[in-house]
Amino acid sequence: STSKETKSSYEIVVDSLFDSSGNKINDYWKEVLLSIDKPKVRDIVGQLTNSCPMGYNPVATPNSPSGLSENGEISVTQAGKKGSLLSYVREQRERLPECILLTRVGEFYEAFGIDAIALMQFCGLNPMGGKARAGCPAKNIQSTLDDLVYNGFKVAVYEEASDTDSETGPGRKSRLKNRMLAQIISAASPTYLHGLVLDNWIFFFIINL
C-alpha cells in the first residue's frame, strides 16, 4: 500500500475547517484557502472559524486566533448581532455562497473572513488590525475587482443606501444603514457600473445647469 502524503501544518488547519461537524463554510472555498502562499496571510487563516459562512471570528486576534482570553474564557462581542453590518454580510453570503462580498462602509469597501483573505493574497491589501478583515478605498474599487476577476472570482458589491430611523428605546432613535446589492462582477461582466453611472449623472447635471 502507498503511504499517505504528509500534510503540512497549514493544510491541516484548512482541513479542520471543513472536516468538522457544524461547518457553515461552502466547500468551494477550501481550494482557495489551500492556494494561499503568503506566510502572513496564512497566519490570519488560523483565525477563521467554520461557525460563520465567511469563516470570520470577530473575537479572534493575532495573539489569540481562537478568540480565547488569557484565562481561557471566550471573549464576548456585540459584533454579528441582528441589524449589524456583520449580520447583514452573513445573510448575503448564504444567498451567494461562491461570491466574494465587498460592502461599502463610508469611503471603503470592506470584506470579512475568507473574502478578506482573498483581498490580502490576490490584491495585496493589508489586514485591518491584524484580523481577518480588509478593505479597499472606494477610489480603488475597479482595480481591486480586476485583480479578483483575473484570479477567477465572482464578486458581489454592496452599496449604502439612505439611512432609516429605527427605535432603540423610549424616545431614542438610531440611524441604520440600508444596503443593496449593486452588481455581481465576473469575467463576463468585469466593469463596475455603479460609480460610472453616478459620475455620468453628475456630469450631465452640471453641464445642463
VEXPA-490255 format. One line per field, with one value per residue (C-alpha): residue in one letter; x, y, z; residue number from 1. Coordinates in nm, 3 decimals. Each point is the difference from the previous one (the first is absolute). Layout:
N
r	(A | ...) $
east	(X | ...) $
north	(Y | ...) $
up	(Z | ...) $
k	(NUM | ...) $
% end
This chain:
209
r	(S | T | S | K | E | T | K | S | S | Y | E | I | V | V | D | S | L | F | D | S | S | G | N | K | I | N | D | Y | W | K | E | V | L | L | S | I | D | K | P | K | V | R | D | I | V | G | Q | L | T | N | S | C | P | M | G | Y | N | P | V | A | T | P | N | S | P | S | G | L | S | E | N | G | E | I | S | V | T | Q | A | G | K | K | G | S | L | L | S | Y | V | R | E | Q | R | E | R | L | P | E | C | I | L | L | T | R | V | G | E | F | Y | E | A | F | G | I | D | A | I | A | L | M | Q | F | C | G | L | N | P | M | G | G | K | A | R | A | G | C | P | A | K | N | I | Q | S | T | L | D | D | L | V | Y | N | G | F | K | V | A | V | Y | E | E | A | S | D | T | D | S | E | T | G | P | G | R | K | S | R | L | K | N | R | M | L | A | Q | I | I | S | A | A | S | P | T | Y | L | H | G | L | V | L | D | N | W | I | F | F | F | I | I | N | L) $
east	(0.000 | 0.121 | 0.072 | -0.221 | 0.164 | 0.091 | -0.204 | 0.148 | -0.119 | -0.177 | -0.189 | -0.109 | -0.136 | -0.200 | -0.126 | -0.121 | -0.228 | -0.184 | 0.018 | -0.158 | -0.373 | -0.204 | 0.206 | -0.177 | 0.271 | -0.077 | 0.241 | 0.087 | 0.233 | 0.218 | 0.210 | 0.023 | 0.144 | 0.238 | 0.135 | 0.106 | 0.380 | 0.082 | 0.123 | -0.163 | -0.332 | 0.024 | 0.042 | -0.333 | -0.170 | 0.063 | -0.257 | -0.285 | -0.293 | -0.248 | -0.292 | -0.029 | -0.062 | 0.292 | 0.213 | 0.023 | 0.057 | -0.054 | 0.176 | 0.313 | 0.321 | 0.360 | 0.092 | -0.309 | -0.114 | -0.280 | -0.132 | 0.070 | 0.121 | 0.314 | -0.200 | -0.157 | -0.338 | -0.175 | 0.002 | -0.339 | -0.093 | -0.308 | 0.129 | -0.239 | -0.311 | -0.321 | 0.003 | 0.379 | 0.222 | 0.147 | -0.345 | -0.100 | 0.312 | -0.056 | -0.354 | 0.127 | 0.268 | -0.269 | -0.175 | 0.322 | 0.224 | 0.264 | 0.042 | 0.247 | -0.204 | 0.118 | -0.220 | 0.017 | 0.079 | 0.057 | 0.297 | 0.099 | -0.125 | 0.051 | 0.023 | 0.002 | 0.152 | 0.090 | -0.098 | 0.254 | 0.259 | -0.052 | 0.053 | 0.328 | 0.128 | -0.113 | -0.027 | 0.286 | -0.220 | 0.084 | -0.208 | -0.189 | 0.141 | 0.174 | -0.337 | -0.179 | -0.153 | 0.116 | -0.118 | 0.088 | -0.055 | -0.307 | 0.218 | 0.186 | -0.304 | 0.042 | 0.367 | -0.083 | -0.280 | 0.236 | 0.245 | -0.274 | -0.158 | 0.345 | 0.042 | -0.332 | -0.236 | -0.350 | -0.057 | -0.326 | 0.022 | -0.238 | -0.065 | -0.138 | -0.346 | -0.170 | -0.021 | -0.319 | -0.108 | -0.034 | -0.144 | 0.247 | -0.173 | -0.234 | 0.039 | 0.317 | 0.077 | 0.310 | 0.102 | 0.030 | 0.172 | -0.200 | 0.207 | -0.075 | 0.164 | 0.124 | 0.162 | 0.165 | 0.336 | 0.137 | 0.212 | -0.314 | -0.080 | 0.327 | -0.076 | -0.165 | -0.268 | -0.132 | 0.263 | 0.003 | -0.375 | 0.018 | 0.293 | -0.177 | -0.320 | 0.190 | 0.178 | -0.332 | -0.154 | 0.287 | 0.016 | -0.378 | -0.016) $
north	(0.000 | 0.352 | 0.227 | 0.300 | 0.328 | 0.193 | 0.318 | 0.330 | 0.168 | 0.258 | -0.267 | -0.156 | 0.338 | 0.038 | -0.359 | 0.047 | 0.284 | -0.222 | -0.342 | 0.077 | -0.013 | 0.319 | 0.148 | 0.296 | 0.079 | -0.105 | -0.266 | 0.230 | 0.195 | -0.293 | 0.008 | 0.377 | -0.026 | -0.278 | 0.228 | 0.270 | 0.020 | 0.328 | -0.087 | 0.302 | -0.077 | -0.365 | 0.116 | 0.183 | -0.309 | -0.147 | 0.249 | -0.140 | -0.192 | -0.227 | 0.130 | 0.296 | -0.036 | 0.238 | -0.164 | 0.328 | -0.012 | 0.355 | -0.074 | -0.157 | 0.201 | -0.055 | -0.096 | -0.214 | -0.156 | -0.194 | 0.306 | -0.139 | 0.236 | -0.065 | -0.191 | -0.220 | 0.171 | 0.086 | 0.373 | 0.166 | 0.231 | 0.175 | -0.051 | -0.207 | 0.090 | 0.043 | 0.322 | 0.031 | 0.018 | -0.343 | -0.154 | 0.149 | -0.130 | -0.349 | -0.001 | 0.104 | -0.271 | -0.262 | 0.131 | 0.025 | -0.274 | 0.009 | 0.377 | 0.227 | 0.271 | 0.363 | 0.232 | 0.378 | 0.153 | 0.373 | 0.052 | -0.368 | -0.336 | -0.254 | -0.379 | -0.257 | -0.343 | -0.194 | 0.297 | 0.214 | -0.277 | 0.016 | 0.378 | -0.046 | -0.284 | 0.112 | 0.380 | 0.071 | 0.170 | 0.005 | -0.145 | 0.243 | -0.022 | -0.327 | -0.174 | -0.184 | 0.325 | 0.220 | 0.283 | 0.205 | 0.375 | 0.074 | 0.171 | -0.331 | -0.224 | -0.076 | -0.096 | -0.225 | -0.163 | -0.045 | -0.192 | -0.224 | -0.073 | -0.073 | -0.265 | -0.161 | 0.145 | 0.140 | 0.303 | 0.134 | 0.374 | 0.161 | 0.372 | 0.215 | 0.144 | 0.276 | -0.043 | -0.095 | 0.080 | -0.290 | 0.014 | -0.133 | 0.097 | 0.254 | 0.323 | -0.118 | -0.057 | -0.124 | 0.030 | -0.340 | -0.028 | -0.158 | -0.199 | -0.146 | -0.237 | 0.231 | -0.249 | -0.340 | 0.036 | -0.292 | -0.073 | 0.044 | 0.337 | 0.140 | 0.375 | 0.143 | 0.233 | 0.156 | 0.273 | 0.061 | 0.054 | 0.245 | 0.191 | 0.027 | 0.121 | 0.269 | 0.112 | 0.016 | 0.200 | 0.253 | 0.068 | 0.047 | 0.254) $
up	(0.000 | -0.078 | 0.292 | 0.045 | -0.091 | 0.312 | 0.031 | 0.105 | 0.318 | -0.217 | -0.196 | 0.328 | 0.115 | -0.322 | 0.011 | 0.355 | -0.111 | -0.246 | 0.162 | 0.337 | 0.065 | -0.012 | -0.282 | -0.163 | -0.257 | -0.357 | -0.132 | -0.293 | 0.231 | 0.102 | -0.317 | 0.028 | 0.350 | -0.101 | -0.276 | 0.248 | 0.002 | 0.177 | 0.353 | 0.167 | -0.167 | 0.104 | 0.358 | -0.022 | -0.144 | 0.345 | 0.137 | -0.211 | 0.145 | -0.179 | 0.208 | -0.241 | -0.378 | -0.071 | 0.269 | 0.192 | 0.375 | 0.137 | 0.329 | -0.155 | 0.019 | -0.117 | 0.359 | 0.051 | -0.329 | 0.171 | 0.180 | 0.346 | 0.272 | 0.203 | 0.263 | -0.266 | -0.007 | -0.326 | -0.071 | -0.028 | -0.288 | -0.137 | -0.355 | -0.208 | 0.195 | -0.200 | -0.201 | -0.001 | -0.306 | 0.072 | 0.035 | -0.336 | -0.173 | 0.143 | -0.140 | -0.343 | 0.005 | 0.052 | -0.312 | -0.205 | 0.145 | -0.277 | -0.034 | 0.175 | 0.172 | 0.005 | 0.205 | -0.009 | 0.338 | -0.036 | -0.231 | 0.000 | -0.121 | 0.277 | 0.007 | 0.278 | 0.055 | -0.314 | -0.217 | 0.185 | -0.036 | -0.379 | 0.004 | 0.185 | -0.220 | -0.345 | 0.034 | 0.239 | 0.259 | 0.370 | 0.282 | 0.221 | 0.351 | -0.083 | -0.033 | -0.281 | -0.119 | -0.286 | -0.219 | -0.303 | -0.048 | -0.210 | -0.262 | -0.054 | -0.032 | -0.373 | 0.027 | 0.296 | -0.198 | -0.296 | 0.220 | 0.140 | -0.340 | -0.147 | 0.268 | -0.089 | 0.259 | -0.019 | 0.222 | 0.141 | 0.072 | 0.249 | 0.023 | 0.280 | -0.052 | 0.199 | 0.375 | 0.179 | 0.354 | 0.240 | 0.351 | 0.255 | 0.323 | 0.161 | -0.190 | -0.176 | -0.366 | -0.179 | -0.362 | -0.168 | -0.336 | -0.278 | -0.248 | -0.339 | -0.245 | -0.275 | -0.238 | -0.028 | -0.172 | -0.203 | -0.305 | -0.210 | 0.160 | 0.143 | 0.011 | 0.309 | -0.132 | 0.321 | 0.027 | -0.374 | -0.005 | 0.292 | -0.154 | -0.335 | 0.168 | 0.193 | -0.319 | -0.187 | 0.284 | 0.011 | -0.374 | -0.012 | 0.283) $
k	(1 | 2 | 3 | 4 | 5 | 6 | 7 | 8 | 9 | 10 | 11 | 12 | 13 | 14 | 15 | 16 | 17 | 18 | 19 | 20 | 21 | 22 | 23 | 24 | 25 | 26 | 27 | 28 | 29 | 30 | 31 | 32 | 33 | 34 | 35 | 36 | 37 | 38 | 39 | 40 | 41 | 42 | 43 | 44 | 45 | 46 | 47 | 48 | 49 | 50 | 51 | 52 | 53 | 54 | 55 | 56 | 57 | 58 | 59 | 60 | 61 | 62 | 63 | 64 | 65 | 66 | 67 | 68 | 69 | 70 | 71 | 72 | 73 | 74 | 75 | 76 | 77 | 78 | 79 | 80 | 81 | 82 | 83 | 84 | 85 | 86 | 87 | 88 | 89 | 90 | 91 | 92 | 93 | 94 | 95 | 96 | 97 | 98 | 99 | 100 | 101 | 102 | 103 | 104 | 105 | 106 | 107 | 108 | 109 | 110 | 111 | 112 | 113 | 114 | 115 | 116 | 117 | 118 | 119 | 120 | 121 | 122 | 123 | 124 | 125 | 126 | 127 | 128 | 129 | 130 | 131 | 132 | 133 | 134 | 135 | 136 | 137 | 138 | 139 | 140 | 141 | 142 | 143 | 144 | 145 | 146 | 147 | 148 | 149 | 150 | 151 | 152 | 153 | 154 | 155 | 156 | 157 | 158 | 159 | 160 | 161 | 162 | 163 | 164 | 165 | 166 | 167 | 168 | 169 | 170 | 171 | 172 | 173 | 174 | 175 | 176 | 177 | 178 | 179 | 180 | 181 | 182 | 183 | 184 | 185 | 186 | 187 | 188 | 189 | 190 | 191 | 192 | 193 | 194 | 195 | 196 | 197 | 198 | 199 | 200 | 201 | 202 | 203 | 204 | 205 | 206 | 207 | 208 | 209) $
% end
